[in-house]
């Protein structure tokens, strides 16, 4: 597994400065965010020069770009914002294709009008599911055109809130373009530690062949987000389970401050080295 990090963990609006910090912290891969090019996370226009800068910086610092974030609210109640997000997805897909990056990450969305990462009672309505599926139809057209994959992360506050709903989405489309971003911490949020193993093992059984990327964050026992290795998750068990599913893709750390990044890199590298 390649050990990587959210690029936006580090300050900067130029990829050379951001990638230098990633490499100095011990990471060799990133999930990129266009904000690291000073364009904001969802630009509707990406200059050719910006794409060239990303590619040159990645090569100079020997950084693999494992994915690019294109996370807008796919069921945003405000149509104009959703349209803008979809337009940004298309721009980022073109950028990814030019860079040879195969995976774009998305947010299946929330009916919360202010925060796509906040749960809303209507997220579980059949109408919200149908609206999300219509959005996926549009994104798949873009993904096919640019030959990229769409990475879906089960998020407790979104329409695809768990492994079971992620499996349902995969079944609904039967498209190799849709893959899973597997974040074990999301799956066990606010769950007793005694249920962690069975929950994560069950999710791996459901989703394993479709996992394209794994996120590594953790939880403190008081419910706050923790750097991987500093919380309650059993990473030895999680990584062993991923190996058992023959996963060998990128492991991308996040949920930490930049000052904590070198320690997380060391921890994950050591854990992977034991496998």
JOCORKA-V240555 format. One line per field, one symbol per residue. ss: DSSP state (H for helix, E for strand, C for the rest). psi: psi as a letter, one per 40 degrees, with the letter a starting at -180 (. if undefined). A space follows every 50 residues. Layout:
# JOCORKA-V240555
ss: ???
psi: ???
This chain:
# JOCORKA-V240555
ss: CEEEEEHHHCCCCCHHHHHHHHHHCCCCEEEECHHHHCCCCCCCCCCHHH HHHHHHHHHHCCCEEEEEEEEEECCCCCHHHHHHHHHHHHHHHHHHHHHC CCEEEEECCCCCCCCCCCCCHHHHCHHHHHHHHHHHHHHHHHHHHHCCEE EEECCCCCCCCCHHHHHHHHHHHCCCCEEEEEEHHHHCCCCCHHHHHHHH HHHHHHHHHHEEEEEECEECCCCCEECCCCCCCCHHHHHHHHHHCCCCCE EEECCCCHHHHHHHHHHHHHHHHCC
psi: hhhaihdediiifhddddddddddeeieiihihedeeeeidghehhiddd ddddddddddefhhhdihhfgihefhdhddddddddddddddddddddef hehhiiheiiehedheehiidedeiddddddddddddddddddddefiih hhhhhdeidgeidddddddddddfhedhihhhgddddehfiideeddddd ddddddedeehdihigiihieeeihiiheeaeigddddddddddefhfai hhiafiiddeddddddddddddde.
